[in-house]
Amino acid sequence: MNYAEFRDSLAGKIEEKLEWKNLATFVPNKRLPVYRWFYYKEGFAKDMVDKIIEMFEIKKNGMVLDPFCGSGTTLLACKQRSINSVGYDVLPVSVFASKVKTSDYDVERLLSDLKKITKTSFVRFEIKEKFPSLFYKAFSKYALEDIAFIRKKILDVEPENRGFFVLALINSSLKCSFARKDGSAIKIRRCPVAPLRKMFGRVAANMIKDVKKCGKNSADVVAELNDSRSIPLEDGSVDAVITSPPYLNQIDYTKVYSIEDFFLHGEPVPGIRAYIGLRPAESIFLDEIDLPVQARLYFEDMDSVLKEMHRVLKNGGRTAIIVGNGYAGKVIESDIILAYLAEKIGFFVEKIYVLNKRFALEERTIKKGVLRESLIILSKQ
């Protein structure tokens, strides 16, 4: 079946669920304990994971894979339902945030460590730490002094709690920054900001309250730095896949999250592409479809990921993929193309739920078609 025939065959499988629109965004997570510890605008909602878990009837102690784990929403939602999970990402701060959010903590020890950091007399000193050039634009001199001081004091806390307080510092620093994410760029807008030391104390205290409120759940969680075109899992080892790959938007996430990455003690970005499809090359992949070369590269990479997902999924296992369509002079139907690739690999396409629709714009006002954001449901027969 060629692409045109496949597209026609989906007529009865595409269903609108626009009432789930907000669940394809990170916004609902901003009010939830632990999920709100790291704002990841490209993420999706915890409630979306819950709906998929119920749809797939994933049992306790099952295993779920998220090959693009972002800030760990899938992993945390699974843990809270006593479902084991494993997640991968190429962005160091994503893997770091996922690990911190899914770890277990002793509340009393966290409170004791917070006192070590916040009750120490602060003496203003010359900043000896060398910050990236962006930091001198993104933060005031006083905020940089606070960052340097708190980073040093975090080294005095118990090793198992250091990541917790580093994430609190990342979170509070961003709240006291002049930097704002704008698509694929970081823009600087100077405005009044709160004192960073006070913000850090408030953020860390609220995070500790979240730990106390949520308690502990028994489930194994693994989050690792890895390129999901090669997944280090055995064949047929996972019950389900729940994920949202990078959209076809040419955003280099290592640049967008460069401020956050600095706090990981200079941990280097791995020597692989920052986002799916990024490499200067030609490709004849999917030559039956009229696509720009960047889209061909994107789908070629996603084909590799889909093959790995199919390999590690058990027979009868199901997959949920949240993806948005792209625009490059014309609308690129990423949801249908990914479903087409999945079926060629051996998946059965159950449904494509349309979660959101918006106009593709040129020059910010000229409408050039409708872009869908969709949930693709696949199964391995």
VOGU-3710 file (C-alpha; in Angstrom, 3 decimals, decimal comma):
1> mnyaefrdsl> 0,000/0,000/0,000  1,496/3,344/-1,033  1,148/6,524/1,004  -1,853/7,894/-0,880  -3,729/4,602/-0,435  -2,785/4,426/3,234  -3,969/7,983/3,834  -7,334/7,147/2,265  -7,626/4,005/4,400  -7,474/6,107/7,601
11> agkieeklew> -10,830/7,773/6,956  -12,589/5,825/9,721  -9,665/5,896/12,134  -9,215/9,644/12,580  -11,362/11,019/15,388  -11,449/14,476/16,949  -10,953/14,708/20,706  -10,538/18,456/21,013  -11,670/18,285/24,637  -8,223/16,769/25,330
21> knlatfvpnk> -6,482/19,790/23,785  -5,014/21,053/27,042  -3,663/17,607/27,896  -1,229/17,827/24,972  0,477/20,729/26,810  2,504/21,004/30,013  0,146/23,665/31,412  -1,968/21,380/33,691  1,259/20,130/35,331  2,082/23,615/36,635
31> rlpvyrwfyy> -0,376/23,150/39,503  0,592/19,559/40,397  3,046/18,611/43,175  6,426/17,387/41,861  5,414/17,729/38,183  5,804/21,509/38,560  9,416/21,262/39,752  10,736/21,795/36,228  8,756/23,683/33,591  9,132/21,932/30,246
41> kegfakdmvd> 6,985/23,778/27,731  7,301/21,012/25,130  5,856/18,412/27,522  2,365/16,982/27,930  0,058/16,608/30,932  0,058/13,957/33,643  -3,661/13,473/32,990  -2,858/12,449/29,415  -0,584/9,679/30,700  -3,305/8,556/33,127
51> kiiemfeikk> -5,853/8,349/30,298  -3,472/6,296/28,162  -2,606/3,953/31,051  -6,317/3,322/31,561  -6,948/2,958/27,814  -4,116/0,410/27,548  -5,105/-1,309/30,836  -1,473/-1,316/31,997  -1,183/-3,372/35,178  0,844/-2,634/38,314
61> ngmvldpfcg> 4,476/-3,762/37,947  4,160/-3,521/34,152  6,898/-1,780/32,156  6,432/1,442/30,159  8,992/3,029/27,847  9,277/6,730/26,985  12,081/7,141/24,409  11,742/10,962/24,550  11,170/11,390/28,281  11,546/15,192/28,478
71> sgttllackq> 11,066/16,261/32,096  9,765/12,851/33,168  5,966/13,206/33,098  5,423/9,656/31,808  7,908/8,216/34,297  6,451/10,029/37,303  2,832/9,268/36,382  3,722/5,576/36,016  5,579/5,514/39,328  2,572/7,001/41,116
81> rsinsvgydv> 0,516/4,066/39,824  3,193/1,473/40,789  4,122/0,867/37,139  7,799/0,434/36,265  9,224/2,714/33,580  12,330/3,591/31,614  12,989/6,857/29,794  15,670/8,235/27,513  16,559/11,688/26,243  19,527/13,437/24,635
91> lpvsvfaskv> 19,128/16,603/26,715  21,114/16,315/29,988  18,837/18,614/31,983  15,782/16,565/30,928  17,314/13,348/32,206  18,477/15,134/35,369  15,007/16,566/36,077  13,405/13,167/35,416  15,740/11,487/37,916  15,178/14,126/40,607
101> ktsdydverl> 11,390/14,088/40,214  11,142/10,288/40,397  13,551/9,751/43,317  12,487/9,018/46,905  13,520/11,419/49,696  13,525/11,623/53,470  11,649/14,826/54,376  13,531/15,420/57,641  16,888/15,124/55,916  15,776/17,524/53,198
111> lsdlkkitkt> 14,699/20,059/55,834  18,024/19,672/57,628  19,961/20,192/54,397  17,873/23,226/53,468  18,821/24,826/56,793  22,508/24,203/56,028  22,124/26,198/52,827  19,771/29,004/53,849  20,868/29,651/57,441  24,519/30,188/56,548
121> sfvrfeikek> 25,553/33,834/56,798  25,978/35,226/53,325  29,064/37,317/52,715  29,134/39,065/49,379  32,311/38,147/47,557  33,971/38,515/44,201  32,597/35,968/41,778  35,436/33,603/40,952  33,260/31,164/39,060  33,298/31,703/35,311
131> fpslfykafs> 29,763/31,831/33,922  28,802/31,483/30,246  28,475/34,841/28,478  24,681/34,447/28,328  24,514/34,486/32,138  25,867/38,048/32,330  22,899/39,140/30,213  20,327/36,854/31,829  21,078/37,660/35,481  21,968/40,660/37,601
141> kyalediafi> 25,353/40,802/39,343  23,630/40,050/42,652  21,826/37,024/41,252  25,121/35,640/39,914  26,676/36,051/43,362  23,744/34,174/44,873  24,014/31,404/42,278  27,725/30,963/42,986  27,144/30,960/46,762  24,230/28,476/46,714
151> rkkildvepe> 26,021/26,152/44,278  28,941/26,014/46,701  26,689/25,363/49,724  24,846/22,536/47,934  28,125/20,598/47,989  27,806/20,445/51,795  24,468/18,591/51,789  24,021/14,817/51,740  24,991/13,391/48,318  21,579/11,789/47,735
161> nrgffvlali> 19,906/15,202/48,168  22,215/17,343/46,021  20,244/16,832/42,823  17,065/17,919/44,628  18,625/21,252/45,621  20,311/21,765/42,243  16,875/21,469/40,618  15,505/23,932/43,205  18,317/26,318/42,251  17,591/25,943/38,530
171> nsslkcsfar> 13,897/26,582/39,158  14,449/29,624/41,384  17,183/31,079/39,150  14,874/31,027/36,129  12,232/32,854/38,166  14,827/35,557/38,901  16,182/35,794/35,358  15,781/38,318/32,548  15,783/35,427/30,034  12,641/34,146/28,337
181> kdgsaikirr> 12,247/31,222/25,916  10,757/32,324/22,598  10,460/29,421/20,170  13,992/28,437/19,202  15,627/31,433/20,888  16,313/32,864/24,329  15,392/36,541/24,565  16,497/38,986/27,254  14,001/41,371/28,774  15,207/43,364/31,766
191> cpvaplrkmf> 12,542/43,744/34,432  12,277/43,769/38,247  12,990/40,324/39,738  12,872/38,876/43,251  16,064/38,329/45,304  17,376/34,923/44,305  18,321/33,700/47,801  14,796/34,298/49,100  13,303/32,716/45,997  15,539/29,646/46,415
201> grvaanmikd> 14,409/29,169/50,028  10,756/29,466/49,006  11,061/27,112/46,020  13,008/24,454/47,956  10,550/24,607/50,882  7,606/24,138/48,506  9,350/21,193/46,846  9,821/19,568/50,263  6,097/20,085/50,959  5,383/18,292/47,674
211> vkkcgknsad> 7,534/15,335/48,774  5,634/15,130/52,055  2,273/15,411/50,273  2,963/12,738/47,650  4,660/10,119/49,802  6,474/7,157/48,277  5,419/4,687/45,599  6,982/1,323/44,874  8,078/1,169/41,239  11,386/0,993/39,411
221> vvaelndsrs> 12,267/4,080/37,357  15,259/4,457/35,036  16,122/7,721/33,240  19,228/7,761/31,071  20,996/9,898/28,504  20,571/8,052/25,215  19,784/8,440/21,511  16,576/6,467/20,983  17,499/5,424/17,482  19,277/2,658/19,426
231> ipledgsvda> 17,416/1,607/22,577  19,434/-0,501/25,066  16,577/-2,856/25,970  15,927/-6,488/25,122  13,417/-7,555/22,491  9,845/-7,749/23,783  10,712/-6,295/27,189  8,132/-3,472/27,571  4,353/-3,586/27,869  3,652/-0,159/26,396
241> vitsppylnq> 5,250/2,970/24,954  3,984/6,443/25,875  5,901/9,315/24,325  5,992/12,576/22,420  8,929/12,970/20,016  10,326/16,377/19,065  7,994/18,051/16,606  9,081/18,948/13,101  9,979/22,526/14,082  13,784/22,666/13,805
251> idytkvysie> 14,255/23,785/17,408  17,685/23,046/18,866  16,785/22,214/22,455  20,418/22,295/23,621  20,368/26,047/22,915  16,899/26,680/24,339  17,853/24,924/27,597  21,478/26,099/27,742  20,926/28,039/30,990  19,533/24,977/32,752
261> dfflhgepvp> 22,313/22,743/31,414  25,016/24,954/32,965  23,870/24,056/36,484  24,816/20,416/35,919  28,456/21,243/36,663  29,299/21,617/33,003  28,120/18,134/32,029  28,701/18,021/28,254  25,941/17,526/25,737  26,417/14,105/24,069
271> girayiglrp> 27,946/14,016/20,608  24,667/13,281/18,857  22,042/15,432/17,217  20,242/17,824/19,513  16,937/17,039/17,889  15,578/14,464/15,503  16,363/15,332/11,890  19,235/17,740/12,523  22,110/17,144/10,144  23,317/18,789/6,927
281> aesifldeid> 22,674/16,121/4,316  20,492/15,046/1,466  17,983/12,218/1,665  15,697/10,322/-0,673  13,763/8,796/2,217  9,998/8,760/1,515  10,576/9,998/-2,017  6,944/9,088/-2,831  5,866/12,117/-0,745  6,653/15,716/-1,673
291> lpvqarlyfe> 8,743/16,800/1,329  11,584/19,259/1,982  14,906/17,605/2,805  14,728/18,528/6,501  11,422/16,690/6,798  12,875/13,640/5,016  15,720/13,560/7,550  13,269/13,918/10,427  11,115/11,006/9,236  14,175/8,890/8,439
301> dmdsvlkemh> 15,296/9,282/12,057  11,802/8,662/13,386  11,636/5,492/11,271  14,700/4,234/13,168  13,071/5,078/16,505  9,796/3,389/15,516  11,705/0,232/14,571  13,351/0,199/17,988  10,020/0,783/19,724  8,495/-2,128/17,788
311> rvlknggrta> 11,447/-4,368/18,662  11,318/-3,799/22,443  7,499/-3,916/22,657  5,852/-7,195/23,641  3,418/-8,859/21,268  0,025/-7,366/22,057  1,687/-4,250/23,491  0,430/-0,797/22,555  2,032/2,537/21,776  0,835/6,128/22,186
321> iivgngyagk> 2,621/8,920/20,312  1,695/12,591/20,705  2,931/14,596/17,734  2,227/17,861/15,954  2,158/18,534/12,219  4,820/20,783/10,711  4,894/23,590/8,181  7,568/24,235/5,560  5,861/26,208/2,819  2,995/23,731/3,136
331> viesdiilay> 1,441/21,625/5,884  3,362/18,404/6,586  1,051/15,777/8,074  3,474/14,296/10,602  0,766/12,256/12,333  -0,302/10,426/9,170  3,256/9,994/7,886  4,417/8,508/11,217  1,403/6,178/11,205  2,321/5,142/7,639
341> laekigffve> 5,911/4,363/8,675  4,681/2,478/11,741  2,389/0,251/9,680  5,196/-0,527/7,215  7,335/-1,628/10,184  4,618/-3,980/11,475  2,485/-1,903/13,839  -1,289/-1,899/13,491  -2,722/1,621/13,439  -5,737/1,633/15,773
351> kiyvlnkrfa> -6,646/5,315/15,934  -5,445/8,853/15,377  -7,092/11,210/17,851  -6,923/14,877/16,807  -6,285/16,808/20,029  -5,817/20,317/18,698  -6,011/22,330/15,499  -4,419/25,688/14,758  -3,548/27,767/11,730  -0,098/27,688/10,155
361> leertikkgv> 0,944/31,311/9,788  3,412/33,139/7,572  4,594/36,583/8,625  2,560/36,022/11,818  -0,800/36,853/10,242  -1,172/35,081/6,874  -3,047/31,779/7,306  -1,554/28,909/5,306  -3,492/25,824/6,345  -4,439/23,951/9,513
371> lresliilsk> -1,942/22,120/11,691  -3,099/19,174/13,792  -1,720/17,940/17,075  -2,571/14,262/17,364  -2,381/11,157/19,525  -1,455/8,090/17,455  -2,457/4,725/18,931  -0,553/1,693/17,631  -0,421/-1,972/18,602  2,001/-4,807/17,957
381> q> 0,109/-7,875/16,777
//
